[in-house]
Amino acid sequence: MALDIKKHRTKIKGENPEFNLVPFIDVLFTLLIFIVASSSFNTGAIDDVTDGGTGKPNLTDTSGDSEYYLLPVAGLERVIVNGEDMSSLIRNHAIAVQTRVIDEGEINIKPRERVITITTPPGMTPEEAVHTPS
């Protein structure tokens, strides 16, 4: 049985080819579901660094005995502690804040104004609350 190639060519010439993307999309989504289902999303490393969901570092997990944490703010120009200007302690657009202030006090960072406003816990002076970063 011979094939009539001439007839086949004329039949194909008159038609516009159509691309059916449905099978491709089905296979793509099947692969995506397989990859997501077989992946493991381990958040243990993040939980080890922070305390619960507060975002504060765990003092028990730190390697040093630092009492101050560095607060960098791009272009930091002013630091106000209990209404007192402590801007002279800024170094490299950062300030060191005492851990008790972070835990018990209030810190308002305004990056657009380049200002950090700190309210210390009762009994703490502004000089104890912030230091120049070393």
DSSP file (Angstrom, degrees, kcal/mol; ACC not computed):
  #  RESIDUE AA STRUCTURE BP1 BP2  ACC     N-H-->O    O-->H-N    N-H-->O    O-->H-N    TCO  KAPPA ALPHA  PHI   PSI    X-CA   Y-CA   Z-CA
    1    1 A M              0   0    0      0, 0.0     2,-0.3     0, 0.0     0, 0.0   0.000 360.0 360.0 360.0 122.6    0.0    0.0    0.0
    2    2 A A        -     0   0    0      1,-0.0     2,-0.4     2,-0.0     0, 0.0  -0.625 360.0-124.7 -93.9 148.0    1.6    3.3   -1.1
    3    3 A L        -     0   0    0     -2,-0.3     2,-1.2     1,-0.0     3,-0.2  -0.748  13.1-136.4 -91.8 137.4    1.2    6.6    0.7
    4    4 A D     >  +     0   0    0     -2,-0.4     4,-1.5     1,-0.2     5,-0.1  -0.739  30.6 170.2 -94.4  90.0   -0.1    9.5   -1.3
    5    5 A I  H  > S+     0   0    0     -2,-1.2     4,-2.6     1,-0.2     5,-0.2   0.857  72.8  58.6 -70.0 -36.9    2.3   12.2   -0.1
    6    6 A K  H  > S+     0   0    0      1,-0.2     4,-1.9     2,-0.2    -1,-0.2   0.914 107.5  46.6 -60.7 -43.5    1.1   14.8   -2.6
    7    7 A K  H  > S+     0   0    0      1,-0.2     4,-1.6     2,-0.2    -1,-0.2   0.886 111.8  51.5 -66.0 -38.8   -2.5   14.6   -1.3
    8    8 A H  H  X S+     0   0    0     -4,-1.5     4,-2.1     2,-0.2    -2,-0.2   0.904 108.3  51.6 -65.3 -42.1   -1.3   14.9    2.3
    9    9 A R  H  X S+     0   0    0     -4,-2.6     4,-2.3     1,-0.2    -2,-0.2   0.908 110.1  48.1 -63.1 -43.1    0.9   18.0    1.5
   10   10 A T  H  X S+     0   0    0     -4,-1.9     4,-1.0     1,-0.2    -1,-0.2   0.852 110.7  52.4 -67.5 -32.6   -2.0   19.8   -0.1
   11   11 A K  H  < S+     0   0    0     -4,-1.6     4,-0.4    -5,-0.2    -2,-0.2   0.909 113.3  43.0 -67.6 -42.0   -4.3   18.9    2.8
   12   12 A I  H >< S+     0   0    0     -4,-2.1     3,-1.1     1,-0.2    -2,-0.2   0.842 105.1  64.6 -73.4 -34.3   -1.8   20.3    5.4
   13   13 A K  H 3< S+     0   0    0     -4,-2.3    -1,-0.2     1,-0.3    -2,-0.2   0.840 100.3  50.9 -59.6 -36.1   -1.0   23.5    3.3
   14   14 A G  T 3< S+     0   0    0     -4,-1.0     2,-0.3    -3,-0.2    -1,-0.3   0.634  99.4  79.1 -79.9 -13.9   -4.5   24.8    3.6
   15   15 A E  S <  S-     0   0    0     -3,-1.1    -4,-0.0    -4,-0.4     0, 0.0  -0.715  72.5-134.5 -99.8 145.2   -4.7   24.5    7.4
   16   16 A N        -     0   0    0     -2,-0.3     2,-0.1     1,-0.0    -2,-0.1  -0.817  33.1-115.3 -90.6 134.1   -3.2   26.7   10.1
   17   17 A P        -     0   0    0      0, 0.0     2,-0.4     0, 0.0    -1,-0.0  -0.429  27.0-151.9 -71.6 144.7   -1.5   24.7   12.8
   18   18 A E        -     0   0    0     -2,-0.1     2,-0.6     2,-0.0     0, 0.0  -0.937   2.7-146.7-116.5 139.2   -3.0   24.9   16.3
   19   19 A F        -     0   0    0     -2,-0.4     2,-0.8     2,-0.0     0, 0.0  -0.921   6.3-152.6-107.2 123.5   -1.1   24.5   19.5
   20   20 A N        +     0   0    0     -2,-0.6     4,-0.4     1,-0.1    -2,-0.0  -0.849  16.4 176.5 -97.7 108.9   -2.9   22.9   22.4
   21   21 A L     >  +     0   0    0     -2,-0.8     4,-2.5     1,-0.2     5,-0.2   0.532  58.7  90.2 -89.6  -7.7   -1.4   24.2   25.6
   22   22 A V  H  > S+     0   0    0      1,-0.2     4,-2.4     2,-0.2    -1,-0.2   0.921  88.3  46.4 -59.6 -47.5   -3.7   22.4   28.0
   23   23 A P  H  > S+     0   0    0      0, 0.0     4,-2.3     0, 0.0    -1,-0.2   0.898 112.4  52.1 -62.4 -36.9   -1.6   19.2   28.3
   24   24 A F  H  > S+     0   0    0     -4,-0.4     4,-2.4     2,-0.2    -2,-0.2   0.927 110.9  46.5 -63.2 -44.4    1.5   21.3   28.8
   25   25 A I  H  X S+     0   0    0     -4,-2.5     4,-2.6     2,-0.2     5,-0.2   0.888 110.9  53.5 -65.4 -39.5   -0.2   23.3   31.6
   26   26 A D  H  X S+     0   0    0     -4,-2.4     4,-2.0    -5,-0.2    -2,-0.2   0.933 111.6  44.4 -59.9 -46.6   -1.5   20.0   33.2
   27   27 A V  H  X S+     0   0    0     -4,-2.3     4,-2.3     2,-0.2    -2,-0.2   0.901 112.7  52.7 -65.2 -40.8    2.0   18.5   33.3
   28   28 A L  H  X S+     0   0    0     -4,-2.4     4,-2.2     1,-0.2    -2,-0.2   0.927 111.4  44.7 -62.3 -46.7    3.5   21.8   34.6
   29   29 A F  H  X S+     0   0    0     -4,-2.6     4,-2.7     2,-0.2    -1,-0.2   0.861 110.7  55.0 -67.3 -34.8    1.1   22.0   37.5
   30   30 A T  H  X S+     0   0    0     -4,-2.0     4,-2.1    -5,-0.2    -2,-0.2   0.925 110.4  45.7 -62.6 -43.7    1.5   18.3   38.3
   31   31 A L  H  X S+     0   0    0     -4,-2.3     4,-2.5     2,-0.2    -2,-0.2   0.905 112.2  51.6 -64.6 -41.1    5.3   18.9   38.6
   32   32 A L  H  X S+     0   0    0     -4,-2.2     4,-2.4     2,-0.2     5,-0.2   0.920 110.5  47.8 -62.2 -45.0    4.8   22.0   40.7
   33   33 A I  H  X S+     0   0    0     -4,-2.7     4,-2.5     1,-0.2    -1,-0.2   0.898 111.8  50.9 -63.3 -40.5    2.4   20.2   43.1
   34   34 A F  H  X S+     0   0    0     -4,-2.1     4,-2.1    -5,-0.2    -2,-0.2   0.925 111.2  47.4 -62.6 -44.7    4.9   17.3   43.4
   35   35 A I  H  X S+     0   0    0     -4,-2.5     4,-0.9     2,-0.2    -2,-0.2   0.922 114.9  45.2 -65.0 -44.3    7.8   19.6   44.1
   36   36 A V  H  < S+     0   0    0     -4,-2.4     3,-0.4     1,-0.2    -1,-0.2   0.905 114.7  48.3 -66.1 -41.3    5.9   21.6   46.8
   37   37 A A  H  < S+     0   0    0     -4,-2.5    -1,-0.2     1,-0.2    -2,-0.2   0.835 114.4  45.1 -69.7 -32.2    4.5   18.4   48.4
   38   38 A S  H  < S+     0   0    0     -4,-2.1    -1,-0.2    -5,-0.2    -2,-0.2   0.563  96.1  93.2 -90.4  -7.5    7.9   16.7   48.6
   39   39 A S     <  -     0   0    0     -4,-0.9     2,-0.5    -3,-0.4    -3,-0.0  -0.523  66.4-141.9 -82.9 151.9    9.8   19.7   49.9
   40   40 A S        -     0   0    0     -2,-0.2     2,-0.8     2,-0.0    -2,-0.1  -0.965   4.4-157.4-115.2 130.5   10.4   20.3   53.5
   41   41 A F        -     0   0    0     -2,-0.5     2,-0.6     2,-0.0    -2,-0.0  -0.843  15.1-170.4-107.5  95.0   10.2   23.9   54.9
   42   42 A N        +     0   0    0     -2,-0.8     3,-0.2     1,-0.1     4,-0.1  -0.768  16.7 176.2 -92.4 121.1   12.2   23.8   58.1
   43   43 A T     >  +     0   0    0     -2,-0.6     4,-2.1     1,-0.2     3,-0.3   0.203  51.0 107.9-105.1  14.4   11.9   27.0   60.2
   44   44 A G  H  > S+     0   0    0      1,-0.2     4,-1.6     2,-0.2    -1,-0.2   0.854  75.0  55.3 -60.7 -36.2   14.0   25.6   63.1
   45   45 A A  H  > S+     0   0    0     -3,-0.2     4,-0.8     1,-0.2    -1,-0.2   0.873 109.1  46.9 -67.0 -35.9   16.9   27.8   62.2
   46   46 A I  H >> S+     0   0    0     -3,-0.3     4,-1.6     1,-0.2     3,-0.7   0.912 110.7  51.6 -71.7 -41.7   14.8   31.0   62.4
   47   47 A D  H 3< S+     0   0    0     -4,-2.1     5,-0.3     1,-0.2    -1,-0.2   0.799 103.9  59.2 -65.9 -28.3   13.2   29.9   65.7
   48   48 A D  H 3< S+     0   0    0     -4,-1.6    -1,-0.2    -5,-0.2    -2,-0.2   0.808 108.7  44.2 -68.9 -28.5   16.6   29.3   67.3
   49   49 A V  H << S+     0   0    0     -4,-0.8     9,-1.2    -3,-0.7     2,-0.2   0.844 112.7  47.9 -87.2 -35.5   17.7   32.9   66.7
   50   50 A T  B  < S-A   57   0A   0     -4,-1.6     2,-0.9     7,-0.2     6,-0.0  -0.629  82.9-110.3-111.1 166.7   14.6   34.8   67.8
   51   51 A D  S >  S-     0   0    0      5,-1.8     3,-2.2    -2,-0.2     2,-1.8  -0.801  71.4 -61.7 -99.7  98.2   12.3   34.7   70.8
   52   52 A G  T 3  S-     0   0    0     -2,-0.9    -2,-0.1    -5,-0.3    -1,-0.0  -0.444 105.6 -40.8  68.2 -82.1    8.9   33.4   69.9
   53   53 A G  T 3  S+     0   0    0     -2,-1.8    -1,-0.3     3,-0.0    -6,-0.0   0.128 114.9  99.3-162.6   6.5    7.6   35.9   67.4
   54   54 A T  S <  S-     0   0    0     -3,-2.2    -2,-0.1     2,-0.2    -4,-0.0   0.739  82.4-132.4 -78.4 -21.6    8.8   39.1   69.0
   55   55 A G        +     0   0    0      1,-0.3    -3,-0.1    -4,-0.3    -1,-0.1   0.408  63.4 129.7  84.9  -3.6   11.8   39.3   66.7
   56   56 A K        -     0   0    0     -5,-0.4    -5,-1.8     1,-0.1    -1,-0.3  -0.647  65.3-108.1 -85.1 141.4   14.1   40.0   69.7
   57   57 A P  B     -A   50   0A   0      0, 0.0     2,-0.4     0, 0.0    -7,-0.2  -0.390  32.7-112.5 -65.7 143.7   17.3   37.9   70.0
   58   58 A N    >   -     0   0    0     -9,-1.2     3,-0.6   -10,-0.2     4,-0.5  -0.644  17.0-149.1 -74.4 127.7   17.3   35.3   72.8
   59   59 A L  G >  S+     0   0    0     -2,-0.4     3,-0.7     1,-0.2    -1,-0.2   0.823  97.7  56.2 -68.1 -29.0   19.8   36.4   75.4
   60   60 A T  G 3  S+     0   0    0      1,-0.2    -1,-0.2    -3,-0.0    -2,-0.0   0.732 105.5  52.5 -73.7 -20.5   20.4   32.7   76.2
   61   61 A D  G <  S+     0   0    0     -3,-0.6    -1,-0.2   -12,-0.1    -2,-0.2   0.496  86.3 102.9 -93.7  -4.3   21.3   32.0   72.6
   62   62 A T    <   -     0   0    0     -3,-0.7    -3,-0.0    -4,-0.5   -13,-0.0  -0.475  67.2-140.5 -80.3 152.3   23.9   34.7   72.2
   63   63 A S  S    S+     0   0    0     -2,-0.1     2,-0.2     2,-0.0    -1,-0.1   0.680  81.8  46.6 -85.1 -17.9   27.6   33.8   72.3
   64   64 A G  S    S-     0   0    0      2,-0.1    -2,-0.1    -5,-0.0     0, 0.0  -0.506  82.3-116.6-114.4-175.9   28.6   36.9   74.3
   65   65 A D        +     0   0    0     -2,-0.2     2,-0.1     2,-0.0    -6,-0.0  -0.168  52.5 159.7-113.3  38.4   27.4   38.7   77.4
   66   66 A S        -     0   0    0      1,-0.1    -4,-0.1    -7,-0.1    -2,-0.1  -0.358  28.2-169.8 -66.4 136.3   26.6   41.9   75.6
   67   67 A E  S    S+     0   0    0     -2,-0.1    32,-2.8    31,-0.0     2,-0.4   0.468  70.4  62.2 -99.9  -5.7   24.2   44.3   77.4
   68   68 A Y  E     -B   98   0B   0     30,-0.3     2,-0.4    31,-0.1    30,-0.2  -0.947  64.2-156.1-126.5 142.4   23.8   46.5   74.3
   69   69 A Y  E     -B   97   0B   0     28,-3.0    28,-3.2    -2,-0.4     2,-0.4  -0.931  23.8-118.4-117.1 143.1   22.4   45.9   70.9
   70   70 A L  E     -B   96   0B   0     -2,-0.4    26,-0.2    26,-0.2    24,-0.0  -0.636  21.2-166.1 -82.4 129.2   23.2   47.9   67.8
   71   71 A L  E     -B   95   0B   0     24,-3.0    24,-1.2    -2,-0.4     2,-0.4  -0.881  10.0-169.2-114.8  96.7   20.3   49.8   66.1
   72   72 A P  E     +B   94   0B   0      0, 0.0     2,-0.4     0, 0.0    22,-0.2  -0.706   7.4 178.6 -87.5 137.8   21.4   50.9   62.6
   73   73 A V    >   -     0   0    0     20,-2.4     3,-2.2    -2,-0.4     2,-0.1  -0.992  37.8-107.2-136.4 127.6   19.2   53.4   60.7
   74   74 A A  T 3  S-     0   0    0     -2,-0.4    19,-0.1     1,-0.3    40,-0.1  -0.329 103.3  -1.4 -57.6 121.8   20.2   54.7   57.3
   75   75 A G  T 3  S-     0   0    0      1,-0.2    -1,-0.3    -2,-0.1    18,-0.1   0.727  86.4-173.0  72.0  23.4   21.2   58.3   57.6
   76   76 A L    <   +     0   0    0     -3,-2.2    17,-0.2    17,-0.3    -1,-0.2  -0.258  16.3 162.4 -55.2 127.4   20.5   58.4   61.4
   77   77 A E        +     0   0    0     37,-2.3     2,-0.4     1,-0.3    38,-0.2   0.664  54.6  35.3-119.0 -30.3   20.9   62.0   62.6
   78   78 A R  E     -e  115   0C   0     36,-1.9    38,-1.8    35,-0.1     2,-0.4  -0.985  47.4-173.4-136.8 142.2   19.1   62.2   66.0
   79   79 A V  E     -e  116   0C   0     -2,-0.4     7,-3.5    36,-0.2     2,-0.5  -0.991  11.6-169.2-128.9 122.5   18.5   60.0   69.0
   80   80 A I  E     -eF 117  85C   0     36,-2.8    38,-3.3    -2,-0.4     2,-0.5  -0.959   1.8-172.4-117.2 121.1   16.2   61.3   71.7
   81   81 A V  E >  S-eF 118  84C   0      3,-3.0     3,-2.4    -2,-0.5    38,-0.2  -0.959  75.3 -23.3-116.4 117.7   16.0   59.5   75.0
   82   82 A N  T 3  S-     0   0    0     36,-2.8    -1,-0.2    -2,-0.5    37,-0.1   0.848 127.6 -51.3  50.1  39.7   13.3   60.6   77.5
   83   83 A G  T 3  S+     0   0    0     35,-0.3     2,-0.4     1,-0.2    -1,-0.3   0.382 115.7 117.7  83.0  -4.3   13.2   64.0   75.7
   84   84 A E  E <   -F   81   0C   0     -3,-2.4    -3,-3.0     2,-0.0     2,-0.5  -0.833  68.5-122.1-100.6 132.5   17.0   64.5   76.0
   85   85 A D  E     +F   80   0C   0     -2,-0.4    -5,-0.2    -5,-0.2     3,-0.2  -0.609  34.5 169.3 -76.4 118.5   19.1   64.7   72.8
   86   86 A M    >   +     0   0    0     -7,-3.5     3,-1.8    -2,-0.5    -6,-0.1  -0.065  34.0 125.5-116.2  29.8   21.7   62.0   72.7
   87   87 A S  G >   +     0   0    0      1,-0.3     3,-1.6    -8,-0.3    -1,-0.1   0.704  58.8  73.6 -64.9 -21.0   22.7   62.5   69.1
   88   88 A S  G 3  S+     0   0    0      1,-0.3    -1,-0.3    -3,-0.2    -2,-0.1   0.685  89.4  61.5 -67.5 -15.3   26.4   62.9   70.0
   89   89 A L  G <  S+     0   0    0     -3,-1.8    -1,-0.3   -10,-0.1     2,-0.2   0.464  77.2 114.0 -89.4  -1.9   26.6   59.2   70.7
   90   90 A I    <   +     0   0    0     -3,-1.6     2,-0.4    42,-0.1     5,-0.2  -0.508  40.9 179.0 -72.1 133.8   25.7   58.2   67.1
   91   91 A R  B >   -C   94   0B   0      3,-2.1     3,-0.8    -2,-0.2    -2,-0.0  -0.984  67.4  -9.8-137.8 127.9   28.5   56.5   65.2
   92   92 A N  T 3  S-     0   0    0     -2,-0.4     3,-0.1     1,-0.2    -1,-0.1   0.875 126.3 -58.9  53.6  42.9   28.2   55.3   61.5
   93   93 A H  T 3  S+     0   0    0    -17,-0.2   -20,-2.4     1,-0.2     2,-0.3   0.824 118.0 100.9  59.4  35.9   24.4   55.9   61.6
   94   94 A A  E <   -BC  72  91B   0     -3,-0.8    -3,-2.1   -22,-0.2     2,-0.3  -0.969  51.6-159.5-145.3 159.8   23.9   53.5   64.5
   95   95 A I  E     -B   71   0B   0    -24,-1.2   -24,-3.0    -2,-0.3     2,-0.5  -0.989  21.3-126.2-138.8 145.5   23.3   53.6   68.3
   96   96 A A  E     -BD  70 131B   0     35,-2.2    35,-2.2    -2,-0.3     2,-0.4  -0.842  27.9-163.4 -95.0 125.0   23.8   51.0   70.9
   97   97 A V  E     -BD  69 130B   0    -28,-3.2   -28,-3.0    -2,-0.5    33,-0.2  -0.901  22.0-112.5-114.2 136.3   20.7   50.4   73.1
   98   98 A Q  E >>  -B   68   0B   0     31,-2.8     4,-1.5    -2,-0.4     3,-0.7  -0.336  22.9-125.3 -65.2 143.1   20.6   48.6   76.4
   99   99 A T  H 3> S+     0   0    0    -32,-2.8     4,-2.3     1,-0.3     5,-0.2   0.833 109.4  58.6 -62.2 -33.9   18.8   45.3   76.5
  100  100 A R  H 3>>S+     0   0    0    -33,-0.3     4,-3.0     1,-0.2     5,-0.7   0.854 104.2  52.2 -64.5 -33.3   16.5   46.4   79.3
  101  101 A V  H <>5S+     0   0    0     -3,-0.7     4,-1.3     3,-0.2    -1,-0.2   0.899 109.7  49.2 -66.9 -40.5   15.3   49.3   77.2
  102  102 A I  H  <5S+     0   0    0     -4,-1.5    -2,-0.2     1,-0.2    -1,-0.2   0.905 119.6  37.6 -64.6 -41.2   14.5   46.8   74.4
  103  103 A D  H  <5S+     0   0    0     -4,-2.3    -2,-0.2     1,-0.1    -3,-0.2   0.899 135.8  14.7 -78.6 -42.5   12.6   44.5   76.7
  104  104 A E  H  <5S+     0   0    0     -4,-3.0    -3,-0.2    -5,-0.2    -2,-0.2   0.639 115.5  64.1-112.3 -19.3   10.8   47.0   79.0
  105  105 A G  S  <<S-     0   0    0     -4,-1.3     2,-0.4    -5,-0.7    15,-0.2  -0.036  79.4-104.1 -94.2-162.3   11.1   50.4   77.3
  106  106 A E  E     -G  119   0C   0     13,-2.6    13,-3.0     2,-0.0     2,-0.5  -0.996  25.5-170.9-132.3 131.5    9.7   51.9   74.1
  107  107 A I  E     -G  118   0C   0     -2,-0.4     2,-0.5    11,-0.2    11,-0.2  -0.986   1.2-170.8-125.5 123.1   11.7   52.5   70.9
  108  108 A N  E     -G  117   0C   0      9,-3.1     9,-2.9    -2,-0.5     2,-0.6  -0.962   6.2-165.6-114.1 117.2   10.2   54.4   68.0
  109  109 A I  E     -G  116   0C   0     -2,-0.5     7,-0.2     7,-0.2    -2,-0.0  -0.906   7.3-176.2-105.8 123.3   12.3   54.4   64.8
  110  110 A K  E  >> +G  115   0C   0      5,-3.0     5,-1.9    -2,-0.6     4,-1.1  -0.831   2.2 179.8-118.3  90.1   11.4   56.9   62.1
  111  111 A P  T  45S+     0   0    0      0, 0.0    -1,-0.1     0, 0.0     5,-0.1   0.822  79.3  54.7 -65.5 -31.8   13.6   56.2   59.2
  112  112 A R  T  45S+     0   0    0      1,-0.2    -2,-0.0     2,-0.1     0, 0.0   0.873 116.4  37.7 -69.5 -34.5   12.2   59.0   56.9
  113  113 A E  T  45S-     0   0    0     -3,-0.3    -1,-0.2     2,-0.2     3,-0.1   0.553 107.0-130.2 -89.3  -8.9   12.9   61.6   59.6
  114  114 A R  T  <5 +     0   0    0     -4,-1.1   -37,-2.3     1,-0.2   -36,-1.9   0.887  64.1 129.4  60.9  42.8   16.2   59.8   60.6
  115  115 A V  E   < -eG  78 110C   0     -5,-1.9    -5,-3.0   -38,-0.2     2,-0.5  -0.971  46.0-161.6-131.3 141.2   15.2   59.9   64.2
  116  116 A I  E     -eG  79 109C   0    -38,-1.8   -36,-2.8    -2,-0.4     2,-0.5  -0.995  11.3-164.6-118.5 125.2   15.1   57.3   67.0
  117  117 A T  E     -eG  80 108C   0     -9,-2.9    -9,-3.1    -2,-0.5     2,-0.4  -0.949   9.2-170.2-111.3 125.9   12.9   58.2   70.0
  118  118 A I  E     -eG  81 107C   0    -38,-3.3   -36,-2.8    -2,-0.5     2,-0.5  -0.949  15.6-165.9-121.6 134.0   13.5   56.1   73.2
  119  119 A T  E     - G   0 106C   0    -13,-3.0   -13,-2.6    -2,-0.4   -38,-0.1  -0.983  23.8-145.4-113.6 119.3   11.5   55.9   76.4
  120  120 A T        -     0   0    0     -2,-0.5     3,-0.1   -15,-0.2   -19,-0.1  -0.365  21.1 -98.4 -82.7 160.7   13.4   54.1   79.1
  121  121 A P    >   -     0   0    0      0, 0.0     3,-1.6     0, 0.0    -1,-0.1  -0.347  61.1 -72.6 -68.4 160.8   12.0   51.9   81.8
  122  122 A P  T 3  S+     0   0    0      0, 0.0     3,-0.1     0, 0.0   -17,-0.0  -0.258 119.9  22.6 -57.4 138.0   11.5   53.6   85.2
  123  123 A G  T 3  S+     0   0    0      1,-0.2     2,-0.5    -3,-0.1     0, 0.0   0.435  94.5 114.9  87.9   0.4   14.7   54.2   87.1
  124  124 A M    <   -     0   0    0     -3,-1.6    -1,-0.2     4,-0.0    -4,-0.1  -0.891  55.5-142.8-108.1 132.7   17.0   54.2   84.1
  125  125 A T    >>  -     0   0    0     -2,-0.5     4,-1.5     1,-0.1     3,-0.5  -0.494  25.2-113.7 -85.6 159.4   18.9   57.3   83.0
  126  126 A P  H 3> S+     0   0    0      0, 0.0     4,-1.6     0, 0.0    -1,-0.1   0.833 117.1  59.0 -60.0 -32.2   19.4   58.3   79.3
  127  127 A E  H 34 S+     0   0    0      1,-0.2    -3,-0.0     2,-0.2   -41,-0.0   0.831 108.4  44.4 -67.8 -31.5   23.2   57.7   79.8
  128  128 A E  H <4 S+     0   0    0     -3,-0.5    -1,-0.2     1,-0.1   -30,-0.1   0.785 108.9  58.9 -78.7 -28.1   22.6   54.1   80.8
  129  129 A A  H  < S+     0   0    0     -4,-1.5   -31,-2.8     1,-0.1     2,-0.3   0.860 111.8  26.7 -73.6 -37.5   20.1   53.5   78.0
  130  130 A V  E  <  +D   97   0B   0     -4,-1.6     2,-0.3   -33,-0.2   -33,-0.2  -0.931  60.1 178.1-130.8 152.3   22.3   54.3   75.0
  131  131 A H  E     -D   96   0B   0    -35,-2.2   -35,-2.2    -2,-0.3   -42,-0.0  -0.919  41.1 -89.5-140.3 166.4   26.0   54.2   74.2
  132  132 A T        -     0   0    0     -2,-0.3   -42,-0.1   -37,-0.2   -37,-0.1  -0.664  52.7-109.3 -75.1 131.4   28.3   54.9   71.3
  133  133 A P              0   0    0      0, 0.0    -1,-0.1     0, 0.0   -39,-0.1  -0.362 360.0 360.0 -62.1 139.2   28.7   51.7   69.3
  134  134 A S              0   0    0     -2,-0.0    -2,-0.0    -3,-0.0     0, 0.0   0.436 360.0 360.0-102.0 360.0   32.2   50.2   69.6
